[in-house]
Amino acid sequence: MDEIIFRSSQRLENVEMQVQLVSSKMKDLINAYLQQSRALIYQVWNSTKIEHMRLNMRELLNYLLAAAHDFKEKAVDVADPKRLYMFLKAFVGGRWSKREISLVCIGFLFGGLVGLTIGLSVRRKESTIRYMEAVQLNQYLGIESVAVVEDAIAPHECGDYDVLIDVKAASVQIIDAEICKGYGKTLRKILRRIFKQSSSDLPVILGRDCTGVITDLGEKIKRLEIGDEVWATVPFWSQGTLSQTVLLSENRVAKKPKNVGFEGACSIPYAGSIALSILNQAKLDVSNAEKKKFNWKHLTRFCKKEKSIFSSLPPDLLSDSCGIIGRNLLSLYIKTKMIMQTILGAPLDDYDECHLCYETLNDLTHGVENGYLQNVVDKVFQPKNIEMALNHIQSSKSIGSSVITFR
């Protein structure tokens, strides 16, 4: 046992000696490296090239100081009113009086100030880019292609008839699910160009209505004020409302009912506008209707003689199946028609979904505040759950509006 302890101690001593030897060699190597580095730096610093560079830098600095001094003296001379007067007097050869020369100097001074002021006022301002959270579609590949982005470009400048809204809530509609599959892509591309919203149909922000608070508005708007709690609707081809901020035409915005919150009120604008539009078109007499679900044939019994049936579902658009030639012809037709309507003074509401306007929204506000209409909210989702919300509204379990809250 003693022999084992003795041998172990010897091995430890040998290891310790080896560690000390290695440490000593490393220290010597580091010292040698530092000495060589100092020598190299000293050699480089005192080399001919570095000395020549230092001299050139010193000469350049002296030249700049001398130039600045000369410029200062010349600027003082030029700005000296007496020197300027003597120069003008010599230039005009004594043909002008002292009063005339003084007026010329004042004119130069005043003109320079005016020019400087105009230049500063018309100077191009740097564009300010702001970002926001939005539910956005970059491809027409179905619900799976919808994403919540944090870097969507946020609008912040209002035109004369524009309204900027801080969105509190926005509903999810069946038409949003259809847009994910490409609904209205051809007309969207054409109309967004005509109305100067964008040169492309993508990306698309989903959402056809919203509730929120006005944060800014155009100078010519008298019906609304900053701070008003409002609701709004937009047509299928326009940029949507599922974002933190939206910029809309005044015609799309109205004050929301005071007796309903933002999420509750958001179940009404788009669906209610469509319902009122249908009621205005079809005068259905349902006083003797049976208390059961009807198919289309049953509904015709309650129509007037014309037997017209109106659906609240998005209508089929033949333009979605157009090829390149068809899209170009359709674009030419729409542009030509709008030009003719403008010349003749006709309203440009063929694709504007004119029922989605503040007048319809005011009727809905009146109905809610007087108890004629009741909001029905099924579920409230966060923006990150947009795919879940879109799937829910297409299921048989959906019995009211699904709302996305941004609060």
C-alpha positions as CSV (number, residue, x, y, z in Angstrom):
1,M,0.0,0.0,0.0
2,D,2.8,2.4,0.9
3,E,4.5,1.5,-2.4
4,I,1.4,2.4,-4.3
5,I,1.1,5.7,-2.6
6,F,4.8,6.4,-3.2
7,R,4.5,5.7,-6.9
8,S,1.3,7.7,-7.2
9,S,3.1,10.7,-5.6
10,Q,6.0,10.3,-8.0
11,R,3.6,10.4,-11.0
12,L,1.9,13.5,-9.6
13,E,5.2,15.2,-9.2
14,N,6.2,14.3,-12.8
15,V,2.9,15.7,-14.1
16,E,3.3,18.9,-12.1
17,M,6.9,19.3,-13.4
18,Q,5.6,18.8,-17.0
19,V,2.9,21.3,-16.5
20,Q,5.3,23.9,-15.1
21,L,7.7,23.2,-18.1
22,V,4.9,23.7,-20.6
23,S,3.8,26.9,-18.9
24,S,7.3,28.2,-18.9
25,K,7.7,27.5,-22.6
26,M,4.4,29.1,-23.4
27,K,5.4,32.2,-21.4
28,D,8.7,32.4,-23.3
29,L,6.9,32.0,-26.6
30,I,4.4,34.8,-25.8
31,N,7.2,37.1,-24.7
32,A,9.2,36.4,-27.9
33,Y,6.1,37.0,-30.0
34,L,5.4,40.3,-28.2
35,Q,9.0,41.4,-28.7
36,Q,8.9,40.5,-32.4
37,S,5.6,42.4,-32.8
38,R,7.0,45.5,-31.1
39,A,10.0,45.4,-33.3
40,L,7.9,45.0,-36.4
41,I,5.6,47.8,-35.5
42,Y,8.6,50.1,-34.7
43,Q,10.2,49.1,-38.0
44,V,7.1,49.8,-40.0
45,W,6.4,53.1,-38.2
46,N,9.9,54.4,-38.9
47,S,10.0,53.1,-42.5
48,T,10.5,55.5,-45.4
49,K,7.0,54.9,-46.8
50,I,5.3,55.7,-43.5
51,E,7.4,58.8,-43.1
52,H,6.6,59.9,-46.6
53,M,2.9,59.3,-45.9
54,R,3.0,61.4,-42.7
55,L,4.6,64.3,-44.6
56,N,1.9,64.1,-47.2
57,M,-0.8,64.2,-44.6
58,R,0.8,67.1,-42.9
59,E,1.0,69.0,-46.2
60,L,-2.6,68.2,-47.0
61,L,-3.8,69.5,-43.6
62,N,-1.8,72.7,-44.0
63,Y,-3.3,73.2,-47.5
64,L,-6.8,72.7,-46.2
65,L,-6.2,75.1,-43.3
66,A,-4.8,77.7,-45.7
67,A,-7.7,77.2,-48.2
68,A,-10.2,77.7,-45.4
69,H,-8.5,80.8,-44.2
70,D,-8.5,82.3,-47.8
71,F,-12.1,81.4,-48.2
72,K,-13.0,83.1,-45.0
73,E,-11.2,86.3,-46.0
74,K,-12.7,86.3,-49.4
75,A,-16.2,85.6,-48.0
76,V,-15.8,88.6,-45.7
77,D,-14.7,90.7,-48.5
78,V,-17.6,89.7,-50.7
79,A,-20.1,90.2,-47.9
80,D,-18.7,93.6,-47.1
81,P,-21.4,96.2,-48.3
82,K,-18.7,98.8,-48.9
83,R,-16.7,96.6,-51.2
84,L,-19.9,95.5,-53.0
85,Y,-20.9,99.1,-53.5
86,M,-17.4,100.0,-54.8
87,F,-17.5,97.1,-57.2
88,L,-20.9,98.0,-58.6
89,K,-19.9,101.6,-58.9
90,A,-16.9,100.7,-60.9
91,F,-18.8,98.2,-63.0
92,V,-21.6,100.7,-64.1
93,G,-19.0,103.4,-64.7
94,G,-20.7,106.1,-62.7
95,R,-23.9,105.9,-64.7
96,W,-26.0,105.0,-61.6
97,S,-26.6,107.0,-58.5
98,K,-25.9,105.8,-55.0
99,R,-29.6,105.3,-54.5
100,E,-30.0,103.1,-57.6
101,I,-27.0,101.0,-56.6
102,S,-28.5,100.6,-53.1
103,L,-31.8,99.4,-54.6
104,V,-30.0,96.9,-56.8
105,C,-28.2,95.5,-53.7
106,I,-31.4,95.2,-51.8
107,G,-33.1,93.5,-54.8
108,F,-30.3,90.9,-54.9
109,L,-30.6,90.3,-51.2
110,F,-34.4,90.0,-51.2
111,G,-34.4,87.8,-54.3
112,G,-31.8,85.5,-52.8
113,L,-33.9,85.1,-49.6
114,V,-37.1,84.5,-51.7
115,G,-35.3,81.9,-53.8
116,L,-33.9,80.2,-50.7
117,T,-37.4,80.1,-49.1
118,I,-39.0,78.6,-52.3
119,G,-36.3,76.1,-52.6
120,L,-36.7,74.9,-49.0
121,S,-40.5,74.7,-49.4
122,V,-40.4,72.6,-52.6
123,R,-37.5,70.5,-51.5
124,R,-38.4,66.8,-51.9
125,K,-39.2,65.3,-48.5
126,E,-37.7,62.0,-47.6
127,S,-40.5,59.4,-47.6
128,T,-41.3,58.0,-44.2
129,I,-42.0,54.3,-44.2
130,R,-44.0,52.9,-41.4
131,Y,-44.9,49.3,-40.7
132,M,-47.9,47.5,-39.2
133,E,-49.3,44.0,-38.5
134,A,-51.6,42.7,-41.2
135,V,-53.3,39.5,-42.4
136,Q,-51.9,39.2,-45.9
137,L,-52.1,36.9,-48.9
138,N,-49.2,36.7,-51.3
139,Q,-50.4,33.8,-53.5
140,Y,-53.8,32.4,-54.5
141,L,-53.2,28.9,-53.1
142,G,-56.0,28.7,-50.6
143,I,-56.2,29.4,-46.8
144,E,-52.8,27.9,-46.2
145,S,-51.2,30.8,-48.1
146,V,-52.5,33.4,-45.7
147,A,-49.9,34.8,-43.3
148,V,-49.7,37.4,-40.5
149,V,-46.9,39.8,-41.3
150,E,-45.3,42.5,-39.1
151,D,-43.8,44.6,-41.9
152,A,-46.7,45.5,-44.1
153,I,-46.5,49.1,-45.3
154,A,-48.7,51.3,-43.1
155,P,-50.6,54.2,-44.7
156,H,-50.1,57.5,-42.9
157,E,-50.8,60.4,-45.4
158,C,-54.4,61.4,-46.1
159,G,-55.7,62.9,-49.3
160,D,-58.5,65.6,-49.2
161,Y,-61.2,62.9,-48.9
162,D,-59.4,60.1,-47.1
163,V,-59.8,58.8,-43.6
164,L,-57.1,57.1,-41.6
165,I,-58.4,54.6,-39.1
166,D,-56.7,52.8,-36.2
167,V,-58.4,49.4,-36.5
168,K,-59.8,47.8,-33.4
169,A,-61.5,44.8,-35.0
170,A,-62.4,43.4,-38.4
171,S,-64.7,40.5,-39.4
172,V,-63.8,37.5,-41.5
173,Q,-66.2,36.7,-44.3
174,I,-66.8,33.9,-46.7
175,I,-65.6,36.1,-49.5
176,D,-62.2,36.3,-47.8
177,A,-61.9,32.5,-48.1
178,E,-62.8,32.8,-51.8
179,I,-60.2,35.5,-52.3
180,C,-57.6,33.1,-51.0
181,K,-58.5,30.8,-53.9
182,G,-58.2,33.6,-56.5
183,Y,-61.7,35.2,-56.4
184,G,-61.7,38.5,-58.3
185,K,-58.0,38.5,-59.1
186,T,-58.4,39.8,-62.6
187,L,-60.7,42.7,-61.7
188,R,-58.6,43.4,-58.6
189,K,-55.5,43.9,-60.8
190,I,-57.4,46.1,-63.3
191,L,-59.3,48.2,-60.8
192,R,-56.5,48.7,-58.3
193,R,-54.5,50.2,-61.2
194,I,-57.4,52.4,-62.3
195,F,-58.1,53.7,-58.8
196,K,-54.3,54.1,-58.2
197,Q,-54.1,51.7,-55.3
198,S,-51.4,49.5,-56.7
199,S,-49.9,48.2,-59.9
200,S,-50.5,44.6,-58.9
201,D,-53.2,42.4,-57.4
202,L,-50.8,41.0,-54.8
203,P,-50.3,41.1,-52.0
204,V,-53.9,41.3,-50.7
205,I,-54.9,42.3,-47.2
206,L,-58.0,40.3,-46.3
207,G,-61.1,41.7,-44.5
208,R,-64.1,43.6,-45.9
209,D,-65.1,45.7,-42.9
210,C,-63.7,47.0,-39.7
211,T,-64.3,49.2,-36.6
212,G,-61.9,51.6,-35.1
213,V,-61.0,55.2,-34.3
214,I,-60.2,58.0,-36.7
215,T,-56.6,59.2,-36.3
216,D,-56.4,61.6,-39.3
217,L,-58.6,62.8,-42.1
218,G,-58.6,64.9,-45.2
219,E,-59.0,68.7,-45.1
220,K,-62.2,68.7,-47.1
221,I,-64.1,66.2,-44.9
222,K,-66.7,67.9,-42.7
223,R,-68.9,64.8,-41.8
224,L,-66.3,63.1,-39.5
225,E,-63.7,64.2,-36.9
226,I,-60.5,62.9,-35.5
227,G,-61.3,60.6,-32.5
228,D,-64.7,59.4,-33.9
229,E,-65.5,55.8,-33.4
230,V,-66.4,54.5,-36.8
231,W,-67.1,51.4,-38.9
232,A,-66.3,50.9,-42.6
233,T,-66.7,48.6,-45.5
234,V,-64.7,48.0,-48.7
235,P,-65.4,46.2,-52.1
236,F,-64.0,42.8,-52.9
237,W,-61.2,44.1,-55.2
238,S,-59.9,46.7,-52.8
239,Q,-57.2,46.3,-50.3
240,G,-58.7,44.9,-47.1
241,T,-59.2,45.9,-43.5
242,L,-57.4,43.1,-41.5
243,S,-54.6,45.4,-40.5
244,Q,-53.7,47.7,-37.7
245,T,-54.3,50.8,-39.8
246,V,-56.4,51.4,-42.9
247,L,-56.7,54.4,-45.3
248,L,-60.2,54.6,-46.8
249,S,-62.3,57.0,-48.8
250,E,-64.7,59.0,-46.8
251,N,-67.6,57.4,-48.7
252,R,-66.8,54.0,-47.0
253,V,-66.8,55.3,-43.4
254,A,-69.6,56.2,-40.9
255,K,-69.9,56.5,-37.2
256,K,-70.6,53.2,-35.5
257,P,-73.5,52.6,-33.0
258,K,-72.8,54.0,-29.6
259,N,-74.4,51.1,-27.7
260,V,-72.2,48.4,-29.2
261,G,-68.4,47.8,-28.6
262,F,-65.9,47.5,-31.4
263,E,-65.9,43.6,-31.6
264,G,-69.7,43.5,-31.4
265,A,-70.3,46.2,-34.0
266,C,-67.8,44.5,-36.4
267,S,-70.3,41.7,-37.0
268,I,-72.7,44.1,-38.9
269,P,-71.1,46.4,-41.5
270,Y,-70.4,44.1,-44.5
271,A,-73.1,41.5,-43.9
272,G,-75.6,44.2,-43.0
273,S,-74.8,46.3,-46.1
274,I,-75.4,43.2,-48.4
275,A,-78.6,42.3,-46.6
276,L,-80.0,45.9,-46.9
277,S,-79.0,45.9,-50.6
278,I,-80.9,42.7,-51.2
279,L,-84.0,44.0,-49.4
280,N,-83.9,47.1,-51.5
281,Q,-83.7,45.1,-54.7
282,A,-86.2,42.2,-53.8
283,K,-89.4,43.1,-52.1
284,L,-90.1,39.7,-50.6
285,D,-93.5,39.0,-49.0
286,V,-92.8,36.5,-46.2
287,S,-95.8,37.2,-44.0
288,N,-97.1,33.6,-44.5
289,A,-93.8,31.9,-44.5
290,E,-93.6,28.5,-42.9
291,K,-91.2,28.1,-40.0
292,K,-88.6,25.9,-41.8
293,K,-85.7,26.2,-44.1
294,F,-86.5,26.7,-47.7
295,N,-84.7,25.8,-50.9
296,W,-84.8,28.1,-54.0
297,K,-88.1,26.6,-55.2
298,H,-89.7,27.3,-51.9
299,L,-88.5,30.9,-51.9
300,T,-90.0,31.6,-55.3
301,R,-93.5,31.3,-53.7
302,F,-92.8,34.4,-51.7
303,C,-91.6,36.6,-54.5
304,K,-93.6,39.0,-56.5
305,K,-94.6,38.2,-60.1
306,E,-91.1,38.7,-61.4
307,K,-89.9,35.7,-59.2
308,S,-86.5,37.2,-58.7
309,I,-84.1,35.6,-56.2
310,F,-81.1,37.4,-54.8
311,S,-78.2,35.6,-53.1
312,S,-75.8,37.1,-50.5
313,L,-73.0,34.8,-51.6
314,P,-70.2,36.2,-53.8
315,P,-71.4,36.0,-57.4
316,D,-69.3,34.0,-59.9
317,L,-66.9,36.2,-61.9
318,L,-66.3,35.1,-65.5
319,S,-63.2,37.4,-65.5
320,D,-61.4,35.0,-63.2
321,S,-61.1,32.4,-66.0
322,C,-59.9,34.9,-68.6
323,G,-56.6,34.4,-70.4
324,I,-54.0,37.1,-71.2
325,I,-55.9,38.3,-74.2
326,G,-59.2,38.3,-72.4
327,R,-57.7,40.3,-69.5
328,N,-56.2,42.9,-71.8
329,L,-59.5,43.3,-73.6
330,L,-61.4,43.5,-70.4
331,S,-59.0,46.1,-69.0
332,L,-59.4,48.2,-72.2
333,Y,-63.2,47.9,-72.0
334,I,-63.4,49.0,-68.4
335,K,-61.0,52.0,-68.9
336,T,-62.9,53.1,-72.1
337,K,-66.3,52.8,-70.3
338,M,-65.0,54.8,-67.3
339,I,-63.7,57.5,-69.6
340,M,-67.1,57.8,-71.4
341,Q,-68.9,57.8,-68.1
342,T,-66.7,60.7,-66.9
343,I,-67.3,62.7,-70.1
344,L,-71.1,62.1,-69.8
345,G,-71.1,62.8,-66.1
346,A,-72.4,59.3,-65.2
347,P,-71.6,57.7,-61.8
348,L,-68.5,55.4,-61.8
349,D,-70.1,52.7,-59.7
350,D,-70.2,49.6,-61.9
351,Y,-67.6,47.8,-59.8
352,D,-67.6,50.1,-56.9
353,E,-70.3,48.2,-54.9
354,C,-72.1,51.4,-54.2
355,H,-74.2,49.7,-51.5
356,L,-71.0,49.6,-49.4
357,C,-71.2,53.3,-48.5
358,Y,-71.7,55.5,-45.5
359,E,-75.4,56.0,-46.3
360,T,-76.0,52.3,-45.9
361,L,-73.8,52.2,-42.7
362,N,-75.9,55.1,-41.3
363,D,-79.0,53.1,-41.8
364,L,-77.4,50.2,-40.0
365,T,-76.3,52.5,-37.2
366,H,-79.9,53.7,-36.8
367,G,-81.2,50.2,-36.7
368,V,-78.7,49.0,-34.0
369,E,-79.2,52.1,-31.8
370,N,-83.0,51.7,-32.0
371,G,-83.0,48.0,-31.3
372,Y,-84.1,46.9,-34.8
373,L,-80.9,45.1,-35.4
374,Q,-78.9,42.8,-33.2
375,N,-75.2,42.0,-33.6
376,V,-74.3,38.3,-33.5
377,V,-70.7,37.4,-32.8
378,D,-69.8,33.8,-32.9
379,K,-66.1,33.8,-32.0
380,V,-63.3,36.4,-31.6
381,F,-59.8,35.4,-32.8
382,Q,-56.3,36.9,-32.6
383,P,-54.6,37.7,-35.9
384,K,-52.3,34.8,-35.5
385,N,-55.3,32.5,-35.6
386,I,-56.6,33.7,-39.0
387,E,-56.4,30.2,-40.6
388,M,-58.5,28.8,-37.8
389,A,-61.0,31.7,-38.3
390,L,-61.3,31.1,-42.1
391,N,-61.9,27.4,-41.6
392,H,-64.5,28.1,-38.9
393,I,-66.6,30.4,-41.0
394,Q,-66.9,27.7,-43.7
395,S,-68.0,25.0,-41.2
396,S,-71.5,24.2,-40.3
397,K,-70.7,25.2,-36.7
398,S,-70.5,28.9,-37.6
399,I,-73.7,30.7,-36.5
400,G,-72.6,34.3,-36.4
401,S,-69.7,36.5,-37.4
402,S,-66.1,35.6,-36.7
403,V,-64.1,38.6,-35.6
404,I,-60.3,39.4,-35.5
405,T,-59.4,41.8,-32.8
406,F,-56.3,44.0,-32.9
407,R,-56.5,45.1,-29.3
